[in-house]
Amino acid sequence: MSRSQIEALILLVLLTLVWGTNWPLFRIVLAEMSVWQFRVAVLLLGTAVLFAVMPLARGTLKVPRGRWPALVASSVANVSIWYIATAIAVTHLPSGHAAVLSYTMPLWLALFSVLFLGERFTPRMLTAIGFGAAAVMLLMWPSFGAYAGAPIGLAAGLSAASAWAVGTLIVKRTDWAGMGLGITSWQMALSIPPMLLGALLFDDAEWAWPRLEISLLTVYIAAIPIACGTATWFAIVDRVPAQVAGLSSVSIPVVAVVAGVILFGEPMGPLQIAALLCTVLSLWLALIPPRKSAALAAEPARAKQRAEAP
């Protein structure tokens, strides 16, 4: 494996744990806050965290000339549409069902990466995408009745997934000239006005300050899964092809299901176990190169070592 692949794999493990365990936490918070209040709160807090740590991080808030259109477009797709669409989905569907819909993103991203980035479907990658799709379908299977009964929630969840894919594609194909963490910081900051407008238009719940425990949990979600998690996601996108980055997100809803089993005693049946196995196979095919390719990639380094030997 190359250094970029190893770094991406480490970041993926961290991101999967953070984002996967985050979905069950939503269930706790949403018992006292409306989804719109929660989204506005974590977006404001997460943006504040990112801007606060910028002086310590690699990158800059200075946007290079000609990059503002791409930055605004990626902000709309990755954050604004994602937050608003998932908020609408959760108001029409149980949060777990909405979460699984959102992680159909790898299928959209695989298609878009071929159409717009010129990436190719190798047999190995097609197999990986097939296993990833199977994992998502297995998690969706028990919820088909709920989706059929809530077409608005279904459309919103799929819109969130496709928008996330488009936003990832924009980030992947743009030369950001070393902006680093500044990309994520600006994406979240630019999405605050649309999210506030969405809350004013669609949220009919009474706004009230939650209990201390819920407030602290909201701060944690904003700082770690939202701010740090989003930055980690784009670090992965920067290191691997778009198709591989997309498939890496398949593991997140599976971890969310496992976390739900541990925290709330939710069922872990044959479908969930099969989805977990499909996810492992998908990630192994996408992230771990075959032995022959790995050996060929390592040969130049070994040849250089032999040449330098006395």
N, C-alpha and C positions, 0 to 999 in steps of 0.2 A: 504493500500500500504506500502511496505517496504521502508526503507530510501533510498536504492539504486534506487528503482523505482521512488521515488519522485525526487531525484537528476537528474535521467535520463530524467524525464519529463520536469524539468526546463531547463536543457541543450538543450533538443530537441526544446523547444519553441524559445530559443535564436538562435540555429543553423538554424532553419527553416526561421526565419526572416532574418538572415544574408545571408545564401546561396540562399534563395528564391529571395530576392531583388537583389542579385548579378548578376543573369542572364540578366535582362534587362540592367544593367550597361554595360555589354559586348557590347551591341548594340551601345552604345555611343562611347566606346573606339575603337571598331573595324572599326568605320567610318574613323579613322585616322591612325590606326596601323594594320599591318597584324596580323593574329592570332598567327603566330609563334613568331613575335617580342613581342607581348603581353605576351604570355606564358613564354618566356625566362625572360622578365622583372619581372613578378610577382613571378616567382620561385626564382630568385636571391634575390629580395627584401624580400620575405616572409621568406626565409632561414636566411637572415641576422637578421630579427626581432626575429625569434625563438632563435637563438644563443645569441642574445643580452639580452633576458629576462631570459635565463636559470638560471643565478645566483639568480634570484628572485623567481623562480618557484620550484615546487616539482619535483624531479627527478634528473637524472645525465646523462651526455654525455658518461660516462664510460660504454662500452658495456660488459656485463658479458661473461665469457668464454663459447664458444659454441653457442653464439647467433648471430654471424655475418652472417651465412648462412640464417637464418630466417629474419634478418634485411634487407639484400640485396634483398632477394626474395620479401618481403613485399614492399620494396621501388620500385622495378621494376613494381610490379602489381598495387600498390596504386597510385603511382605518375608518373613513367616513361611512362608506357603503357597508363594510363589514360590521361595524358597531350598530348602525341603524337597522340593517337587515336581520342581524341575529337578535336584536331586541324585539323586532316584530315577530320573528319566528318563535321566540320563547313565550311571547304573549298568546300564541295560538297553539303551541305544542309543548309537551313536557320538555324540560331543559335538556335531558339526555337525548331525546329524539332529535331535537334541534341541533345538538352538538355533532351527532353522527352525520347529519346532512351537510354540515359545514366542512367536514373532512372528506367530502367527495372532491375537494380541490385538486388532488394529484391527477385525477383523470382529466380535468380541464387543462391543467398545466402541461401534461404530457402532450395533449393535442396542440395547444398554443405554441409550445416550444418547437414542435416540428414545423408548424406553419410560419412562425415569425422569427425563430432563432436559427433555423436550419439544422437542428439536431435530428439525428436519425434513430429510428427504432431498430436496435439490434435484437436478435432473437432472445438474448439474455434479458434485455430491458423489457421487451414485450412480455416475457414470462413474469418478470418482477411486477409489472403493472397489472397483469392478470391476477396474481396473488393479492396485490394491494386492493384491487377492485373487489375481489372475493371477500376479503376481510371486512370491508365497509358494508357490502351487501348482507353478510351474515349478521352484522350488528343492526342493520336496518330491518331485517326480516320480521322480527316480532312487532315492528312499529308501522307496518304498511297500512293497517287499518286506521291508525291515527293520522297518517299522511293523507289518506284518501278523504278523511273527514275534515281536514283543515288545509284546503288548497292554498290559502294565503300563506300559512306557515311553511308549507312545502316550497312554494315559489320563493319566499324570502330566504329560506335556508340555502337553496341552490344558488340564488343570486349572490349570497355572501361568499359561497365557495368559488364561483366563477370570478367574482370581483377580486378575491384574494389571489387567484391565479394570474389575473391581468396585472395586478399591482406588482406581484413577484416578477413577472415578465419584464415590466418597465424598469424595475430596479436592476435586473440582471443585464439588460441590454444597454444601460446608460453608463457612460464613463463619468464617475462622480468626482474624479480628481482628488482623491484622498479625504473626502468628507467624513468617512467612518461613521461614528455614532451620531454625527450631525444629521444624517439622512433620517434616522428614526426619530430624532428629537423634533425636526421640522414637520415630519409627517403627522405626528401626534398633535403638535401645536396647531397646525393648519386645520385639523379636524374638530377642534373645539367649537367654533361657531356653528357648523352643520349639526353637531350633536346637541348643542343647546337648543337649536331651532326644532330639531326632531322631538326633543323632550317637551318643549312648549306646545307643539302641535298634537302629539299623540299621548302624552302621559296625563291621565286624569286622576292619578292618585294624589293624596295629600302629602306634601313634603314635610317630613319631620326628622329630627335628629335621632339616629338609631342608638341602641344601647352601646355602652363602652366596648363590650366584647365584639359586637358587629362592626363598630367603628375601627377597632384595631385590625380586625380581619380584612376590612376594606383597604386599609393602608397597606397591609402585607400584599394583597392581591395587586394593588396599583404599583408597588415598588418592585416586586419580584416577578410574578408571572407577566404583568403587562409591560413595565418598563424594561427590565432586564431580559425577559423572555422574548419580546419583540426584537430587541437589539441582537440577541443570540440567533434568532431565526434569520435575520439578514446577514449575519456573519456566516451562517451555513450556506445561504444562497450564493455568497461571494466565493465560496471555496469549491463547490461542486456543480456539475451541470444541472440545469433547471429540472429535468426529469427526476434526477436523483434527489434533489432538494424536496420536490413535491412528495415523492414516495416516503421520505423520512418522516413526514407528518402523519402517516397512516398509523404509526405506533401510538399516537397521542390518545385517540378515543379508546383504544384497547386498555391503556393504562387508566383512563378515566373509569372504565367499567370495573377494573380490578380494584381501584380505590373505592368505588361505590360499594363493592362487596365487603371490603375491610371496614369502612366507616359506617355504612348504613345497613349491612347485611343483605344487600341486593343479591338476586340470584346469579349464580355462575354456572350455567348449564353447558350442554354440548355445543351450542352455537357460539357462545363466548370463547370457549376453549379452542374451537376450530378457527375462529377469527384471530386468536392469539398466535396459533401455529402459522396461519397464512401471513400474518404480519412479519413474523420472524423470517420466513422464507423470502418474502418480498424484500426486506431490508438486506438480507444476506446476499441475494442476487444483485441488488442495486449498488451496495456499498463495498462488498468484498470481491476483488477481481479474481477471475479464475487463475489456477496455479500457473498455467502456461503464460498468460499475460503478465502475471506478477514476476515470473522468472525473466521474461523478455525485458520488462521495465527495469529490473535490477541488474541486468547484464552490463550496461554502460558503466555503472558505478564499480562493479567488480573488475572490469577491464582497466579502469583508471587506477584502481588500487594495485593491480598487477604491474602496470606500467611504472608506478612510482616506487615499487618495491626494489630494494638494492639487489 
